[in-house]
Amino acid sequence: MGKILIFGHKNPDTDSICSSIVMQYLQETINEESEAVRLGKINKETEYALNYFNVEKPRMIESIEEGQEVILVDHNEFAQSVNGIEKAKILKVFDHHRIDDFKTEQPLFYYSEPVGCTGTILYKIHKMNNLEVNPTMAGLMLSAIISDTLLFKSPTCTEIDKIIAKELAKIANVDINTYGLELLKAGTDLDDLSEKELINLDAKEFEKNGIKYEIAQINTVSIEDVLKRQEELEQEINDEISKKGLDLFVFAITDILNSNSEIISLGNKAKIVEKAFGKELKDNRAFLEGVVSRKKQLLPEIDKTID
């Protein structure tokens, strides 16, 4: 089937893109012909990282053929993966999320760890195999860690993420705080994005007990500025609900400076979030103090509330 394809989830974030590229580099060290690809548009934060470290963005794919050999990074749920993943030959998985809706016909290498970022795991893979980390790969892994942990402010961040980030910053020759703030700031530039682009910038689909739902998230330095577009955002969210047959769509607007989120909840199961977070929806919105992580704060509370 030619090259092994390496990719992260749909609507890729910095961890998905950077980890795919680093994984291709690791594959090259064992002479396995591979290619990092992407399943969606690259956001401005990721673009900043790639430009800073002078790395070309991976080509985009929308589907794969039956039997295609693949390596998954930063995800394992088929609903978040490429079209045709059910018939692919999955060789390896490197992930830091829950394991759900995942099965293969053949044995595989699976590395999962509850750390803040797949980039952290890939650094450990370097060390486990006594591989030297070059400055470019170090910069990409550092970018992934900064992004996923919101510069260590997210509850998903672990001590190992912090330790590894410091090591990577030295190798990449960057100051963590200076570079980190610039990276995150690049991702908050939302002015030229349409409402449709905003709700799909970082969105993941889930399903439990027959209830299909999606949690989308954007980072900003001004929740109020984003909410000026609420009416238009809700129109696009409702279109997405109708198109995908969703029961619930949660759109989280996260303030990276103050570590809070405002959510917009729509769909026939919109009220689930009231029970999940003990907050009444007003104008389809609720303010969640201290909530910044989809993986550790939004998803678990919603998931356990679904009967």
BATISE-389827 format. One line per 5 residues: number of its first residue (from 1); their letters; for each residue y, z, x of C-alpha. Coordinates in Angstrom, 1 decimal. Each point is the difference from the previous one (the first is absolute). Example, Ala and Ser with C-alpha at 12.3 -4.5 7.8 and 13.67 -1.06 7.14 Angstrom:
1) AS) -4.5,7.8,12.3  3.4,-0.7,1.4
***
This chain:
1) MGKIL) 0.0,0.0,0.0  2.3,-0.2,3.0  2.4,2.8,0.9  -0.4,3.5,-1.3  3.0,0.7,-2.3
6) IFGHK) 1.8,3.3,0.3  2.3,1.2,-2.7  1.5,3.0,-1.9  0.7,0.3,-3.7  2.0,-2.2,-2.3
11) NPDTD) 3.8,0.6,0.0  -0.4,1.0,3.7  2.0,2.8,1.6  0.7,0.5,3.7  -3.3,1.8,0.6
16) SICSS) -2.0,-2.8,-1.6  1.7,-2.7,2.0  0.2,1.8,3.4  -3.5,1.3,-0.3  -1.4,-3.5,-0.7
21) IVMQY) 1.7,-1.3,3.2  -1.2,3.0,2.1  -3.5,-0.5,-1.4  0.0,-3.6,1.1  1.0,1.1,3.5
26) LQETI) -2.9,2.5,0.0  -2.4,-2.7,-1.1  1.2,-2.2,2.9  -1.1,2.7,2.4  -3.6,-0.4,-1.1
31) NEESE) 0.3,-3.8,-0.1  -0.3,-0.4,-3.8  2.1,-2.8,-1.3  2.2,1.5,-2.7  3.3,-0.7,-1.8
36) AVRLG) 2.4,2.5,-1.6  1.3,-1.3,-3.3  2.0,1.4,-2.9  -0.3,0.2,-3.8  3.6,-0.1,-0.9
41) KINKE) 3.6,-0.3,1.0  1.2,2.1,3.0  2.6,2.5,-0.8  3.2,0.6,1.9  -1.3,3.1,1.7
46) TEYAL) -3.0,-1.7,1.4  2.1,-3.0,0.9  2.2,2.3,2.1  -3.0,1.4,1.9  -1.4,-3.5,0.7
51) NYFNV) 3.3,-1.3,1.2  0.7,3.1,2.1  -3.3,-0.4,1.8  0.1,-3.8,0.0  -3.2,-0.5,-2.0
56) EKPRM) -0.6,-3.0,-2.4  -0.8,0.8,-3.6  -3.6,-0.8,-1.1  -0.6,-2.9,-2.2  -0.4,0.7,-3.7
61) IESIE) -3.2,-0.6,-2.0  -0.7,0.4,-3.7  -3.8,-0.3,-0.1  -3.1,-0.2,2.1  -3.2,-2.0,-0.3
66) EGQEV) -3.4,1.5,-0.7  -1.6,1.4,3.1  3.2,0.2,2.0  -0.2,2.7,2.7  2.8,2.6,-0.4
71) ILVDH) 1.3,3.2,1.4  2.1,2.2,-2.4  2.8,2.3,1.2  2.1,2.4,-1.9  -2.1,-0.4,-3.3
76) NEFAQ) -3.4,-0.1,-1.4  0.4,-0.4,-3.8  -0.8,-3.6,-1.1  2.8,0.0,-2.5  2.5,0.2,2.8
81) SVNGI) -1.7,-2.6,2.2  -0.2,-3.8,0.2  -1.3,-2.2,-2.8  -3.7,-0.6,0.7  -0.5,3.3,2.0
86) EKAKI) -3.1,0.8,-2.2  -1.9,-3.0,1.6  1.3,0.5,3.6  -2.0,1.5,2.9  1.8,3.2,0.9
91) LKVFD) -0.7,0.8,3.6  2.3,3.0,0.6  2.5,2.2,-1.8  2.7,2.2,1.5  1.8,2.0,-2.6
96) HHRID) 1.7,3.3,-0.9  -0.2,-0.1,-3.8  -2.5,1.2,-2.6  -3.2,-2.0,-0.2  -0.4,-1.5,-3.4
101) DFKTE) -1.6,-3.1,-1.6  -1.6,-1.0,3.3  -3.4,-1.4,0.7  -1.6,-2.5,2.4  -3.3,-1.8,0.1
106) QPLFY) -0.4,0.6,3.8  0.7,2.9,2.4  3.4,0.1,1.5  2.3,2.0,2.3  2.2,2.3,-2.1
111) YSEPV) 2.6,2.3,1.6  2.0,2.1,-2.4  2.0,3.1,0.8  2.6,2.1,-2.0  3.0,-0.7,2.3
116) GCTGT) 3.4,-1.4,-0.9  -0.6,-3.6,1.1  -2.6,-2.6,1.0  2.0,-0.5,3.2  -0.9,3.5,1.0
121) ILYKI) -3.7,-0.9,-0.4  0.3,-3.1,2.1  1.6,1.9,2.8  -3.0,2.3,0.0  -2.2,-3.1,0.1
126) HKMNN) 1.8,-1.1,3.1  -0.7,3.4,1.6  -3.6,0.2,-1.2  -0.7,-3.3,1.8  2.1,0.8,3.1
131) LEVNP) 2.4,-2.8,-0.7  3.5,-0.1,1.4  2.7,-0.2,-2.7  2.6,-2.7,0.8  3.7,0.6,-0.9
136) TMAGL) 0.0,-2.6,-2.8  -3.1,1.4,-1.8  1.4,3.5,0.6  3.2,-1.0,-1.7  -1.8,-1.4,-3.0
141) MLSAI) -2.2,3.1,-0.4  3.0,2.2,0.3  1.9,-2.0,-2.6  -3.0,0.4,-2.4  0.0,3.7,0.5
146) ISDTL) 3.7,0.4,-0.5  -0.1,-2.1,-3.2  -3.0,1.7,-1.6  1.2,3.5,0.8  3.7,-0.6,-0.7
151) LFKSP) 0.8,1.1,3.6  -2.4,3.0,-0.4  1.6,1.2,-3.3  -2.9,-1.0,-2.3  -2.7,2.5,-0.9
156) TCTEI) -2.5,-2.5,1.2  1.2,0.5,3.5  -2.4,2.0,2.3  0.5,1.6,3.4  -2.1,-2.7,1.5
161) DKIIA) 2.4,-2.7,-1.4  2.9,1.8,1.7  -1.8,0.4,3.4  -1.2,-3.6,0.0  3.5,-1.3,-1.0
166) KELAK) 1.5,1.8,3.0  -2.5,-1.6,2.3  0.6,-3.4,-1.5  3.7,0.3,0.2  -0.3,0.6,3.8
171) IANVD) -2.2,-3.1,0.4  2.3,-2.1,-2.1  3.1,1.4,1.7  1.9,0.9,-3.2  1.6,3.2,-1.2
176) INTYG) -1.9,1.1,-3.1  2.9,1.2,-2.1  2.4,-2.8,0.9  -2.5,-2.8,-0.5  -1.6,1.7,-3.0
181) LELLK) 3.2,0.4,-1.9  0.9,-3.6,0.6  -3.4,-1.2,-1.1  0.2,2.0,-3.2  3.5,-1.0,-0.7
186) AGTDL) -1.0,-3.7,0.3  -2.5,0.6,-2.8  2.7,1.4,-2.3  2.1,-3.2,-0.1  -0.9,-1.0,-3.5
191) DDLSE) 3.2,-1.9,-1.1  -1.3,-3.5,0.3  -3.4,0.7,-1.7  -0.6,-0.9,-3.6  -1.3,2.6,-2.4
196) KELIN) -3.4,-1.8,0.0  -0.1,0.3,3.8  1.0,3.6,-0.1  -2.9,1.1,-2.3  -2.5,-2.0,2.1
201) LDAKE) 1.3,1.0,3.4  -2.5,2.8,0.4  -2.3,0.1,-3.0  -3.6,1.1,-0.4  -2.4,-0.3,-2.9
206) FEKNG) -2.4,2.6,-1.1  -2.5,0.6,-2.8  -1.7,3.1,-1.4  -2.0,0.4,-3.2  1.1,-3.4,-1.2
211) IKYEI) 3.7,0.7,0.5  1.6,-2.6,2.3  3.2,1.1,1.7  2.3,-0.9,2.8  2.2,2.1,2.3
216) AQINT) 2.8,-1.8,1.7  2.4,1.6,2.5  3.2,-0.9,1.8  2.0,2.0,2.5  3.8,0.3,-0.2
221) VSIED) 2.9,2.1,1.1  1.5,0.0,-3.5  -2.1,0.4,-3.1  3.1,-0.5,-2.1  0.6,-3.5,1.3
226) VLKRQ) -3.5,-1.1,-0.9  0.2,1.6,-3.5  3.0,-2.2,-0.7  -2.6,-2.7,-0.4  -2.3,2.0,-2.3
231) EELEQ) 0.2,-2.3,-3.0  -0.9,-3.1,2.1  -2.7,2.0,1.8  -1.6,1.1,-3.3  -0.1,-3.6,-1.2
236) EINDE) -1.9,-1.1,3.1  -2.3,3.1,-0.2  -0.8,-0.8,-3.6  -0.8,-3.6,0.9  -2.3,1.3,2.7
241) ISKKG) -1.7,2.3,-2.5  -0.6,-2.9,-2.4  -1.2,-2.4,2.7  -2.5,2.4,1.6  -1.0,1.9,-3.1
246) LDLFV) 1.2,3.3,1.4  0.1,3.3,-1.9  2.5,1.6,2.3  2.5,-1.1,2.6  1.7,2.6,2.1
251) FAITD) 3.0,-1.1,2.2  1.0,2.6,2.6  3.5,-0.2,1.5  -0.2,2.2,3.1  3.0,1.4,1.8
256) ILNSN) -1.0,0.1,3.6  2.9,2.2,1.0  -0.5,2.8,-2.5  -3.8,-0.4,-0.5  0.1,-0.3,-3.8
261) SEIIS) -1.0,-2.7,-2.5  1.1,-1.3,-3.4  -2.8,-1.7,-1.9  0.2,-2.5,-2.8  -3.2,0.2,-2.2
266) LGNKA) -0.9,-2.7,-2.5  -3.1,-1.2,-1.9  -2.0,1.4,-2.9  -1.1,2.9,2.2  3.4,0.7,1.4
271) KIVEK) -0.1,3.6,-1.2  -2.8,0.7,2.5  2.6,0.8,2.6  1.6,2.7,-2.1  -3.3,1.9,0.1
276) AFGKE) -0.6,-0.9,3.6  3.3,1.3,1.3  1.1,2.4,-2.8  3.2,-2.1,-0.5  1.3,-1.5,-3.2
281) LKDNR) 0.8,-3.6,0.1  3.6,-0.7,-0.9  1.0,-3.7,-0.2  -3.4,-0.7,1.4  0.9,1.9,3.1
286) AFLEG) -0.9,3.3,1.8  1.3,1.5,3.2  -2.7,1.4,2.3  1.4,2.3,2.6  -1.8,-0.1,3.3
291) VVSRK) -2.2,-2.9,-1.0  -0.1,-2.8,2.5  -3.7,-1.0,0.4  -1.9,-2.3,-2.4  -3.3,0.9,1.8
296) KQLLP) 0.3,3.7,0.0  2.4,0.9,-2.8  0.2,-2.7,-2.6  -3.5,-1.5,-0.1  -2.0,3.3,0.0
301) EIDKT) 2.1,1.6,-2.8  -0.2,-3.1,-2.2  -3.6,-0.6,0.7  -1.2,3.5,-1.0  2.1,0.0,-3.1
306) ID) -1.8,-3.1,-1.3  -2.7,1.2,-2.4
***
